[in-house]
Amino acid sequence: MIRSSLMRVVRRETERISGSWVLLFTTLVGPVASFLLITWMFSGGVVRDLPISVVDMDQTQLSRKIARMADATPAVNVTSRPTSLEEARAAMNRGETEAVLVIPEGTEKDVQKGVQSEIALYINNTNVVKGGVIQSQMVNALATVSAVIKIQTMVKKGVNPETAIKRAQPIRPDVHLLYNPYGNYAYFLMMGLLPLLAVVFIFFGSAYTIGIELKDGTATEWLSVAEGSTSVALIGKLIPYVLLFFVDLMVMNILLIKVMGTPLNGSLTMILFSELLLILAYQATALLFLSLTINLRLTLSLGSAYTMMALTFSGLTFPAMGMTLVAKIFAVIFPYNFWLKIFLSQSLRGEPVDETLWPLFVLTLFIWLGVASLPFFKRRFHDERWQTKD
């Protein structure tokens, strides 16, 4: 009996989805279109050819070599050579250049005399990613030029070239980039943005399909199909959305792993299971919000802030270890953050499956939080105000 009423509710909701452009957009069109847009935007993967200006006040062979080294770095492109610092600053204010490299007059003479010379680099750091990339690339380029000069000077003094190289760099760092060896910002940006968009649509779609029944006064019809069972009505209504949102997440996985080349060093099965729990967790939070507000507009407004703020406290944009205690506590109210730990663990890091057990457990707690709100929702659901249309 329960099974038959459940199937009737599922059939009813499937017909509602197929006949509503709003539901079709929130379940399929919107998520997939946003995934494709973000993938296209970040398809470059690595920052390249950021425009910089070189103010060469020395006009010597060495200064031209420094400018060529700067232009040879993959992330930087020397687009202009102003004659003064004021002209370069004006170009930066107009947004035509992201940094200014100033080679002062007398640089080559100082180097030939063995006197330390300083080269200034002015960076527009309003965009932290661009500023950090330019600084890193230019420091490496200037360090290379400096090392070459040291080696050439020692060789001229009769030092063996191999010995000169060792003296120029007495300590050689042996750096191993474990989880993102290519410096590809798309790995962490897209792994943050695509699932964030997914949970936004999951929350909105789930809240809307339940709340619109109350708003339009069709709750009586919905409940009658479920033969008076609120639990059957809710489960049957949400089952089609679980399947549709899971399809969306499969598209997301294909874009991340197959198209963008995000490494998959762990268990794909665990990732898929965690994504199913993620869907259920955000459906549960949508039910909780509706139970507390019994107002669709207010739920969607609160939900927009709740879902979007998750990225801020995820540790991707700002390291979690550097957050204040209040921020760390606040971060635990988002299912997204715990799912992200699982995805990073099983994709980039390739950690043992045991490392995902705690985040999985927390995701189930969010689901049970929604289940715990059922009695409260049931009392609101049976209110006469929501049973008939105006």
Secondary structure in CASP SS format (residue, H / E / C, confidence):
PFRMAT SS
TARGET T0000
AUTHOR 0000-0000-0000
METHOD secondary structure of the structure
MODEL  1
M C 1.00
I H 1.00
R H 1.00
S H 1.00
S H 1.00
L H 1.00
M H 1.00
R H 1.00
V H 1.00
V H 1.00
R H 1.00
R H 1.00
E H 1.00
T H 1.00
E H 1.00
R H 1.00
I H 1.00
S H 1.00
G C 1.00
S C 1.00
W H 1.00
V H 1.00
L H 1.00
L H 1.00
F H 1.00
T H 1.00
T H 1.00
L H 1.00
V H 1.00
G H 1.00
P H 1.00
V H 1.00
A H 1.00
S H 1.00
F H 1.00
L H 1.00
L H 1.00
I H 1.00
T H 1.00
W H 1.00
M H 1.00
F C 1.00
S C 1.00
G C 1.00
G C 1.00
V C 1.00
V C 1.00
R C 1.00
D C 1.00
L E 1.00
P E 1.00
I E 1.00
S E 1.00
V E 1.00
V E 1.00
D E 1.00
M C 1.00
D C 1.00
Q C 1.00
T C 1.00
Q H 1.00
L H 1.00
S H 1.00
R H 1.00
K H 1.00
I H 1.00
A H 1.00
R H 1.00
M H 1.00
A H 1.00
D H 1.00
A H 1.00
T C 1.00
P C 1.00
A C 1.00
V E 1.00
N E 1.00
V E 1.00
T E 1.00
S E 1.00
R C 1.00
P C 1.00
T C 1.00
S C 1.00
L H 1.00
E H 1.00
E H 1.00
A H 1.00
R H 1.00
A H 1.00
A H 1.00
M H 1.00
N H 1.00
R C 1.00
G C 1.00
E C 1.00
T C 1.00
E C 1.00
A E 1.00
V E 1.00
L E 1.00
V E 1.00
I E 1.00
P C 1.00
E C 1.00
G C 1.00
T H 1.00
E H 1.00
K H 1.00
D H 1.00
V H 1.00
Q H 1.00
K H 1.00
G C 1.00
V C 1.00
Q C 1.00
S C 1.00
E C 1.00
I C 1.00
A E 1.00
L E 1.00
Y E 1.00
I E 1.00
N C 1.00
N C 1.00
T C 1.00
N C 1.00
V H 1.00
V H 1.00
K H 1.00
G H 1.00
G H 1.00
V H 1.00
I H 1.00
Q H 1.00
S H 1.00
Q H 1.00
M H 1.00
V H 1.00
N H 1.00
A H 1.00
L H 1.00
A H 1.00
T H 1.00
V H 1.00
S H 1.00
A H 1.00
V H 1.00
I H 1.00
K H 1.00
I H 1.00
Q H 1.00
T H 1.00
M H 1.00
V H 1.00
K H 1.00
K C 1.00
G C 1.00
V C 1.00
N C 1.00
P H 1.00
E H 1.00
T H 1.00
A H 1.00
I H 1.00
K H 1.00
R H 1.00
A H 1.00
Q C 1.00
P C 1.00
I C 1.00
R C 1.00
P C 1.00
D C 1.00
V C 1.00
H C 1.00
L C 1.00
L C 1.00
Y C 1.00
N C 1.00
P C 1.00
Y C 1.00
G C 1.00
N C 1.00
Y H 1.00
A H 1.00
Y H 1.00
F H 1.00
L H 1.00
M H 1.00
M H 1.00
G H 1.00
L H 1.00
L H 1.00
P H 1.00
L H 1.00
L H 1.00
A H 1.00
V H 1.00
V H 1.00
F H 1.00
I H 1.00
F H 1.00
F H 1.00
G H 1.00
S H 1.00
A H 1.00
Y H 1.00
T H 1.00
I H 1.00
G H 1.00
I H 1.00
E H 1.00
L H 1.00
K H 1.00
D C 1.00
G C 1.00
T C 1.00
A H 1.00
T H 1.00
E H 1.00
W H 1.00
L H 1.00
S H 1.00
V H 1.00
A C 1.00
E C 1.00
G C 1.00
S C 1.00
T H 1.00
S H 1.00
V H 1.00
A H 1.00
L H 1.00
I H 1.00
G H 1.00
K H 1.00
L H 1.00
I H 1.00
P H 1.00
Y H 1.00
V H 1.00
L H 1.00
L H 1.00
F H 1.00
F H 1.00
V H 1.00
D H 1.00
L H 1.00
M H 1.00
V H 1.00
M H 1.00
N H 1.00
I H 1.00
L H 1.00
L H 1.00
I H 1.00
K H 1.00
V H 1.00
M C 1.00
G C 1.00
T C 1.00
P C 1.00
L C 1.00
N C 1.00
G C 1.00
S C 1.00
L H 1.00
T H 1.00
M H 1.00
I H 1.00
L H 1.00
F H 1.00
S H 1.00
E H 1.00
L H 1.00
L H 1.00
L H 1.00
I H 1.00
L H 1.00
A H 1.00
Y H 1.00
Q H 1.00
A H 1.00
T H 1.00
A H 1.00
L H 1.00
L H 1.00
F H 1.00
L H 1.00
S H 1.00
L H 1.00
T H 1.00
I C 1.00
N C 1.00
L H 1.00
R H 1.00
L H 1.00
T H 1.00
L H 1.00
S H 1.00
L H 1.00
G H 1.00
S H 1.00
A H 1.00
Y H 1.00
T H 1.00
M H 1.00
M H 1.00
A H 1.00
L H 1.00
T H 1.00
F C 1.00
S C 1.00
G C 1.00
L C 1.00
T C 1.00
F C 1.00
P C 1.00
A H 1.00
M H 1.00
G H 1.00
M C 1.00
T C 1.00
L H 1.00
V H 1.00
A H 1.00
K H 1.00
I H 1.00
F H 1.00
A H 1.00
V H 1.00
I H 1.00
F C 1.00
P H 1.00
Y H 1.00
N H 1.00
F H 1.00
W H 1.00
L H 1.00
K H 1.00
I H 1.00
F H 1.00
L H 1.00
S H 1.00
Q H 1.00
S H 1.00
L H 1.00
R H 1.00
G C 1.00
E C 1.00
P C 1.00
V H 1.00
D H 1.00
E H 1.00
T H 1.00
L H 1.00
W H 1.00
P H 1.00
L H 1.00
F H 1.00
V H 1.00
L H 1.00
T H 1.00
L H 1.00
F H 1.00
I H 1.00
W H 1.00
L H 1.00
G H 1.00
V H 1.00
A H 1.00
S C 1.00
L H 1.00
P H 1.00
F H 1.00
F H 1.00
K H 1.00
R H 1.00
R H 1.00
F H 1.00
H C 1.00
D C 1.00
E H 1.00
R H 1.00
W H 1.00
Q C 1.00
T C 1.00
K C 1.00
D C 1.00
END
